[in-house]
């Protein structure tokens, strides 16, 4: 099994599939390894049937794939795995009607919730662990094109730096990398 570096979601059904935090939790629980729905359910402490349903939905839209079927004691265990290490959304490839805008907003919230969860767990569990770096810059005024250009340039630098760093190596710690370029309402 060879995972792609990234999958670019352009289809409304794919984007809807990752607009739920629960499904992002499932994708994360794979930890880039083939696993069964039962293994994911145990990891998340969730009912097997519920996890299996959501894995099937993710498979249907091409975000996870069936890797292997293994017969054990008369049962067939199905091993699934995400198709890529990263999920990217290309909203420029779809018509941005109200449904798509709402769906992309839900995905953004789900991604942000996942990053927030990682952040809080890091603070709680790794008090004396590896250093954490948070960079925050606010109140800059950019055109839509400038914001998209900034986001693309940050993404390019981050992707180049992180290339070939998806697997654990000696002396490394697991990190979550996030960057946000967020339009804000005008100050009152």
Beta strands, then each sheet from edge to edge (+ up, - down):
strand 1: 4-9
strand 2: 64-72
strand 3: 75-82
strand 4: 84-89
sheet 1: 1+ 4+
sheet 2: 2+ 3-
end
